Amino acid sequence: MEIDGLVLSLRDQSIEPGSQQEAEVRWTVPDGWDTEVLTLVPGSEIPLQLVVTTTDDGVAVDFSGTATLVGECVRCLDPITVEQQFAASEVFVYEDSRSPRRQQSDKTESEGDEMDKALLIERDTIDLEPALRDAILSEAPLRPVCDKDCLGICVHCGALLREVEPGHKHEFLDPRFAALEGFFSSDSESGSGR
């Protein structure tokens, strides 16, 4: 089994349904693999365990591994690291003219039942990138936190709430009532002198 980046060659794969090949591949993360809050570090290596099984129409690929994503806690903005385990399966099929089972069938595809182009085997190769991207990034937490009990930061002064004194708060006078502040204090002083 040969793999270049995430493009897997099937030239050595047996065409006998049920035939399997297993491999461990060390994949180097390129730029641009991230969510809004987490990212895979470009240049880092992820070991992938691959199992390729021949089917009637193509191959089934099972892959798994562990990826390390980095980002910031959404509550306190401290740097965090998330270990993301992933496992997925995808079935790739030959184009109509190459599929042994489809050659024997006279059935035509019904409207709206077209195959996803990313899941086609072209020139005896398959591209695992879309499936791997989905497996890793779709399972990444949308709101990662450094600790489930993280208190976050004060919305007014930005202080870490875990580091401030108990009862930390800010009092603000609504600017629309600022003119009345002096009115009530002078009124109470004049009223006390009567």
ROVEXKOL-814155 format. One record per atom (N, C-alpha, C, CB): residue in three letters; x negated, y, z. Coordinates in steps of 0.2 Angstrom, whole numbers, plus 5000, padded with zeros to 4 digits. Atoms other than C-alpha are relative to their C-alpha. Glycine has a CB too. Example, Ala and Ser with C-alpha at 12.3 -4.5 7.8 and 13.67 -1.06 7.14 Angstrom:
2
ala499649945000
ala493849785039
ala499650065000
ala500550005006
ser500449944999
ser493249955036
ser500450055003
ser499850024993
***
This chain:
194
met499649945000
met500050005000
met499550065000
met500550005006
glu500449935001
glu499250174994
glu500550055002
glu499750004993
ile499649944999
ile499850335001
ile499550064999
ile500350005007
asp500449935001
asp499250514996
asp500450055003
asp499950014992
gly499549954997
gly499950645008
gly500649965003
gly500250064996
leu499450034998
leu501650585010
leu500449964994
leu500650045003
val499850045006
val501850504992
val499749935000
val499850044994
leu500250074999
leu501850314994
leu500149974993
leu500549975005
ser500050045006
ser501350204979
ser500349935001
ser499350004997
leu499750074999
leu502450044977
leu499749954995
leu500750014999
arg500350055005
arg501249964964
arg499949935003
arg499450034997
asp500250064997
asp500749834976
asp500649965003
asp499450015005
gln499550034996
gln502449804983
gln500349944996
gln500650055001
ser499750065004
ser503249634978
ser500750024998
ser500049945005
ile499349985003
ile504849644968
ile500549955003
ile500150004993
glu499650054997
glu505549494978
glu500450035006
glu499649945003
pro499649974995
pro507049564989
pro499849965007
pro500749994999
gly500250034993
gly506549545008
gly499250015001
gly500249935001
ser500750004999
ser504649565005
ser499850065003
ser499650004993
gln500249954996
gln503849675017
gln499250025000
gln500249995007
gln500749984999
gln502249775019
gln500050055006
gln499750044994
glu500149964994
glu501649865035
glu499450044999
glu500149965007
ala500649965000
ala500450005037
ala500050055005
ala499950034993
glu500049944995
glu499850135049
glu499650064996
glu499749985007
val500349945004
val499450305041
val499950065004
val500450024994
arg500149944996
arg498650455049
arg500150064995
arg499350015002
trp499849955004
trp499550605041
trp499850075003
trp500850004999
thr500249934998
thr498850785042
thr500650054998
thr499350024996
val499549955000
val500150915045
val499850064996
val500350025007
pro500149945003
pro500251055032
pro500350065003
pro500349994992
asp499649944998
asp500851235034
asp500749994999
asp499750064997
gly499349995001
gly502651275036
gly500549955003
gly500150004993
trp499550054996
trp503351125047
trp500250035006
trp499649935000
asp499849974994
asp504251225060
asp500850015000
asp499750065001
thr499349984999
thr505951265067
thr500050085002
thr500449965005
glu500049934998
glu506451445073
glu499650015007
glu500750025001
val500449994994
val505651405090
val499449955001
val500549995006
leu500550044999
leu504451265088
leu499649984993
leu500249935003
thr500450015006
thr503051215076
thr499649945000
thr499650064997
leu500650055000
leu501951065071
leu499450044998
leu500249954995
val500749965001
val500151135072
val499749974993
val499549985006
pro500350025006
pro499451135054
pro499349975001
pro500050064995
gly500750035000
gly497951025052
gly500049945006
gly499550055002
ser500050064995
ser498450905067
ser500249944996
ser500550025006
glu499850065003
glu498650725063
glu500549965004
glu499349955000
ile499450044997
ile500150615066
ile499949934997
ile500750034998
pro500050075002
pro499950425066
pro500749984998
pro499749955005
leu499350025002
leu501450355056
leu500049924999
leu500250034993
gln499950075001
gln501950175057
gln500549994994
gln500249965006
leu499650015006
leu502750115040
leu500149934999
leu499750044994
val499850075002
val503749965035
val500450014994
val500449965006
val499650005006
val504249945017
val500349944998
val499550034994
thr499650065001
thr505549815013
thr500350014993
thr500549985005
thr499750005006
thr506049774995
thr500749985000
thr499649954995
thr499250025001
thr507949774991
thr500149994993
thr500450065003
asp499850015007
asp508949734976
asp499950064995
asp500749985000
asp500049945004
asp508949914970
asp499350045001
asp500650045001
gly500649954999
gly507249984977
gly499749975006
gly500250075001
val500450024994
val506449984994
val500450045006
val499350025000
ala499849974994
ala506950025012
ala499450025004
ala500549955004
val500649984996
val505650125022
val500250025007
val499750064996
asp499949984993
asp505650125041
asp499350035002
asp500149945004
phe500649974997
phe504450245049
phe500150035007
phe499850064995
ser500049974994
ser504050305066
ser499450035002
ser500249945005
gly500649974997
gly502850395077
gly500150055005
gly499650044994
thr499949954995
thr502550535089
thr499750074997
thr499749985007
ala500349935003
ala502350725084
ala500050045006
ala500450034995
thr500149954995
thr501750865095
thr500250074997
thr499350005003
leu499849935002
leu502651035093
leu499850055005
leu500850004999
val500249954995
val502151195101
val500550064999
val499250024999
gly499549945001
gly503151355104
gly500050035007
gly500749984998
glu500049974993
glu503751455119
glu500749985003
glu500150084998
cys499450014997
cys505051425132
cys500550064999
cys499950005008
val499549955002
val506651515127
val500250045006
val500649974997
arg499849964994
arg506951575145
arg499450045003
arg500249955006
cys500549964998
cys505251635151
cys499450024995
cys499749965006
leu500549985005
leu504251645135
leu499349975001
leu500050074999
asp500650044999
asp502851535142
asp499849954995
asp499949975007
pro500150055005
pro501951425130
pro500149935002
pro499250004998
ile499850074998
ile502551245129
ile499849964995
ile500850005002
thr500150055005
thr502151085121
thr500549955001
thr499349975001
val499550055000
val503450955116
val499849944996
val500750034997
glu500250065004
glu503050775112
glu500749974997
glu499749955005
gln499450025004
gln504350725099
gln499949934997
gln500250054995
gln500050075003
gln504650535096
gln500550004994
gln500149945005
phe499550015005
phe505450495080
phe500049934996
phe499850064994
ala499950065004
ala506050345070
ala500650014995
ala500149945005
ala499549995005
ala507050345054
ala499949944995
ala500050074997
ser499950055006
ser507550225039
ser500350044994
ser500449945002
glu499749975006
glu507850285022
glu499949944994
glu499650064998
val500050045006
val508250185006
val499950044994
val500749965000
phe500249975006
phe507450234990
phe500249954994
phe499350024999
val499850045006
val508150164973
val499750024994
val500850005000
tyr500249995006
tyr507550144956
tyr500550044996
tyr499849944996
glu499649975005
glu508250254942
glu500449944996
glu499750044995
asp499650055003
asp509650164933
asp499749954995
asp500650034996
ser500350045005
ser508550094919
ser499549955003
ser499750044995
arg500550044997
arg507350014931
arg500349955005
arg499550045003
ser499750044994
ser508549944944
ser500249934997
ser500650035003
pro499850065002
pro508749754941
pro500749995001
pro499649945003
arg499350014999
arg510449744949
arg500450054996
arg500150015007
arg499649965004
arg511049894940
arg500049984992
arg499850075000
gln500050025007
gln510549824923
gln500549944999
gln499349974998
gln499550055001
gln511649674926
gln500750025001
gln499849945006
ser499349974999
ser513149784931
ser500250044995
ser500050035007
asp499749965005
asp514249864919
asp500450065003
asp500549964995
lys499749944997
lys514949984932
lys499650064999
lys500149985007
thr500349945000
thr514650164930
thr500150045007
thr500350044994
glu499949974994
glu514450284944
glu500650055000
glu499450055002
ser499449965000
ser516050374949
ser499850075001
ser500549985006
glu500249935000
glu516050564948
glu499950025008
glu500650044997
gly500149984993
gly515350644964
gly499649955004
gly500650015004
asp500450054997
asp514350484968
asp499349994998
asp500449934999
glu500750005003
glu512650534961
glu499549995006
glu499950064996
met500550014995
met511150484970
met499650075001
met499549954997
asp500549944998
asp510050614979
asp499449994997
asp499950005008
lys500650005004
lys508550654968
lys499449985005
lys499950064996
ala500550014996
ala507450644983
ala499949935002
ala500050045007
leu500050074998
leu507850464986
leu499949954994
leu500749985003
leu500150045006
leu507450404968
leu499249985000
leu500250044994
ile500750025001
ile505850304965
ile499850024993
ile500049925001
glu500249985006
glu504950384951
glu499349984999
glu500150084999
arg500750035002
arg503450304942
arg499749965006
arg499550064998
asp500250054995
asp503350174956
asp499750045006
asp499549964998
thr500249964994
thr503050314969
thr500750035004
thr499550064999
ile499549974996
ile504150384983
ile499750065004
ile500449955005
asp500249944996
asp504050554992
asp500349995007
asp500150064997
leu499750014993
leu504250525011
leu500150075004
leu499649965004
glu500049944997
glu504150715015
glu500750025002
glu499750054996
pro499349984998
pro506050755015
pro500349965006
pro500550004995
ala499850054995
ala506450605026
ala499650015007
ala500049934998
leu500449994994
leu505050635038
leu500150075003
leu499250004998
arg499849934997
arg505450825040
arg500650005003
arg500050054994
asp499350014997
asp507250775044
asp499949975007
asp500549974996
ala500150044994
ala506650645056
ala499750045006
ala499649944999
ile500349964995
ile505550765066
ile500350065002
ile499250014998
leu499849934998
leu506250935065
leu500850005002
leu499950044994
ser499350004998
ser508150885066
ser500149985007
ser500449964995
glu499950024993
glu507850805083
glu499650045005
glu499749935000
ala500349954995
ala506750945090
ala500550045004
ala499550054996
pro499649964996
pro507551035104
pro500150074997
pro499850015007
leu499949945002
leu508451195099
leu499950065005
leu500850014998
arg500249954995
arg508151285115
arg499549975005
arg500750025004
pro500550034996
pro506551215122
pro499950045007
pro499449994997
val500249974993
val506151255141
val499449975003
val500650005004
cys500650034996
cys504551235151
cys500249955006
cys499650065002
asp499750044995
asp505651165165
asp500750015000
asp499750025007
lys499349995001
lys507451125166
lys500350055005
lys500349935002
asp499849954995
asp507551235182
asp499750074999
asp499949985007
cys500349935002
cys506651385173
cys500550055001
cys499750004993
leu499649944998
leu507351545180
leu500050064994
leu499850035006
gly500149955005
gly506751645165
gly499750075002
gly500750024997
ile500349934999
ile506351835165
ile500650055002
ile499650034995
cys499549954999
cys507251985172
cys500150044994
cys499750055006
val499849975006
val508252065158
val499850085000
val500749994999
his500149924999
his507852245165
his499250015000
his500350025006
cys500749994999
cys505952235169
cys499649954997
cys499850015007
gly500450055003
gly505352075161
gly499649965005
gly499550044995
ala500450044995
ala504652005177
ala500249935000
ala500050035007
leu499950074999
leu504551815179
leu500449995006
leu499449965000
leu499550014994
leu506051775191
leu499749955005
leu500749984998
arg500350054996
arg504951635198
arg499550035005
arg499749944997
glu500549974997
glu503751765204
glu500250065004
glu499450024995
val499749944996
val504851905211
val500349985007
val500550044996
glu499750014993
glu505551925229
glu500749984999
glu499950065004
pro499250025001
pro507251845232
pro500450075001
pro500149965006
gly499549955000
gly508651965229
gly499850064995
gly500050035007
his500349955005
his507652055215
his500650024995
his499549974995
lys499549975004
lys508852175206
lys499950074998
lys500749995004
his500149935002
his508952345198
his500750035000
his499750004992
glu499449965000
glu510352475200
glu499950054995
glu500250035007
phe500049955005
phe510752585186
phe500750045000
phe499949974993
leu499449965000
leu511952725185
leu500250014992
leu499950075003
asp499749995007
asp513052735169
asp499850074998
asp500749984999
pro500249935002
pro512352885159
pro500650044999
pro499650004994
arg499449965001
arg514152935156
arg500250035007
arg500649964997
phe499849984993
phe514352965175
phe499550045003
phe500349955004
ala500649964997
ala512653055178
ala500250075002
ala499450004995
ala499849934998
ala513453225179
ala500550005006
ala500450034994
leu499650014994
leu514653165192
leu499649995006
leu500649954999
glu500450024995
glu513253105203
glu499950065005
glu499449974998
gly500149944997
gly512853285208
gly500650035003
gly499650054996
phe499449974998
phe514653335209
phe500249975007
phe500549994995
phe499850044993
phe515053205223
phe499650025005
phe500149934999
ser500449984994
ser513553245233
ser500150075002
ser499249984998
ser499949934998
ser513853435233
ser500750015003
ser499950054994
asp499350004998
asp515653405236
asp500049985007
asp500549964996
ser500050034994
ser515353295251
ser499650055005
ser499749935000
glu500449954996
glu514053425258
glu500550065002
glu499450024997
ser499649954999
ser515253565256
ser500649995005
ser500350044994
gly499550024996
gly516653465264
gly499949995007
gly500349944997
ser500250014993
ser515653425279
ser499950075004
ser499449965000
gly500149944997
gly515353605282
gly500650045002
gly499550054996
arg499449974999
arg517153655283
arg500349995007
arg500549984996
***
